[in-house]
Amino acid sequence: MINMILVVYGLVMGSFYNVVGLRVPLNQSIVSPRSACPNCGHQLKPYELIPVISYILQNGKCRGCQSRISPIYPTFELLTGLLFATAPLVIGWSGELVVALTLISMFMIIIVSDIHYMLIPDKILIWFAGIFLLERIIWPLTPWWDSLLGAGTGFLLLLIIALVSKGGMGGGDIKLYALIGFVLGFKLVLLSFFLSTLFGAVIGGLALLFKVVKRKQPIPFGPFIAAGTLTAYYWGTDLINIYIQFLYY
């Protein structure tokens, strides 16, 4: 029952995160104007804003002009709902679950923004930095200074890569990894970066192989950072222990 509530909550918040991810990079208000069809300007009624369900009932089309609605909207609504519902299965019902839901929320907004604009807005990072600071005061890592060490490591690691690659990493990625390091700590932020790079290389390689993207076409790194970070956050300690045991055999 509680998990179903988290699914519904995640669906609703996923719809809101879509709006935030689309509007904040353009310096637009997330409150007004009301959501509208980008093609014809038709303002959406409340019954057209029901997460996932409205998309299905409308057959993925605008009621005003019948143009196709991007499947990104229901996809991210559904993904947010699923991630919210599965988080307690991994984290458990503890204060750390609040941190997990906040991390998921940040990534959903960042992914939408990165996919559409290849941009991770400073406003989003600053907003979540304040939330994570408060959460890590209430539910600190052990030892507490691991957050500071992780933040410094995440920032310097991405900064060095950006300097060496001469722009291969954007400023948003650098600041994002400082924030990730603060949440995860020293060991897990390193694992997060390794997994994010691995996911990016594998999926990017497959995208090139099947000609989904062209060579030298920029690919948003935000989704891979999200996948790598959540994997490290959920199962990082176990993965590190397995790796250490493998080295000794």
Secondary structure as the mmCIF struct_conf table of DSSP 4:
data_model
#
loop_
_struct_conf.conf_type_id
_struct_conf.id
_struct_conf.beg_label_comp_id
_struct_conf.beg_label_asym_id
_struct_conf.beg_label_seq_id
_struct_conf.end_label_comp_id
_struct_conf.end_label_asym_id
_struct_conf.end_label_seq_id
HELX_RH_AL_P HELX_RH_AL_P1 ILE A 2 ARG A 23
HELX_RH_3T_P HELX_RH_3T_P1 VAL A 24 LEU A 26
TURN_TY1_P TURN_TY1_P1 ASN A 27 ASN A 27
BEND BEND1 ILE A 30 PRO A 33
HELX_LH_PP_P HELX_LH_PP_P1 ARG A 34 SER A 35
STRN STRN1 ALA A 36 ALA A 36
TURN_TY1_P TURN_TY1_P2 PRO A 38 CYS A 40
HELX_LH_PP_P HELX_LH_PP_P2 HIS A 42 HIS A 42
STRN STRN2 GLN A 43 GLN A 43
HELX_LH_PP_P HELX_LH_PP_P3 LEU A 44 LYS A 45
HELX_RH_3T_P HELX_RH_3T_P2 PRO A 46 GLU A 48
BEND BEND2 ILE A 50 ILE A 50
TURN_TY1_P TURN_TY1_P3 PRO A 51 VAL A 52
HELX_RH_AL_P HELX_RH_AL_P2 ILE A 53 LEU A 57
TURN_TY1_P TURN_TY1_P4 GLN A 58 GLY A 60
STRN STRN3 LYS A 61 LYS A 61
TURN_TY1_P TURN_TY1_P5 ARG A 63 CYS A 65
HELX_LH_PP_P HELX_LH_PP_P4 SER A 67 SER A 67
STRN STRN4 ARG A 68 ARG A 68
HELX_LH_PP_P HELX_LH_PP_P5 ILE A 69 SER A 70
TURN_TY1_P TURN_TY1_P6 PRO A 71 PRO A 71
HELX_RH_AL_P HELX_RH_AL_P3 ILE A 72 ILE A 91
BEND BEND3 TRP A 93 SER A 94
TURN_TY1_P TURN_TY1_P7 GLY A 95 GLY A 95
HELX_RH_AL_P HELX_RH_AL_P4 GLU A 96 TYR A 117
BEND BEND4 MET A 118 MET A 118
HELX_RH_AL_P HELX_RH_AL_P5 ASP A 122 ILE A 138
BEND BEND5 TRP A 139 TRP A 139
BEND BEND6 THR A 142 PRO A 143
TURN_TY1_P TURN_TY1_P8 TRP A 144 TRP A 145
HELX_RH_AL_P HELX_RH_AL_P6 ASP A 146 VAL A 164
TURN_TY1_P TURN_TY1_P9 SER A 165 LYS A 166
BEND BEND7 GLY A 167 MET A 169
HELX_RH_AL_P HELX_RH_AL_P7 GLY A 171 LEU A 184
HELX_RH_AL_P HELX_RH_AL_P8 PHE A 186 LEU A 209
TURN_TY1_P TURN_TY1_P10 PHE A 210 LYS A 211
BEND BEND8 VAL A 212 VAL A 213
TURN_TY1_P TURN_TY1_P11 ARG A 215 LYS A 216
BEND BEND9 PHE A 221 PHE A 221
HELX_RH_AL_P HELX_RH_AL_P9 GLY A 222 TYR A 248
#
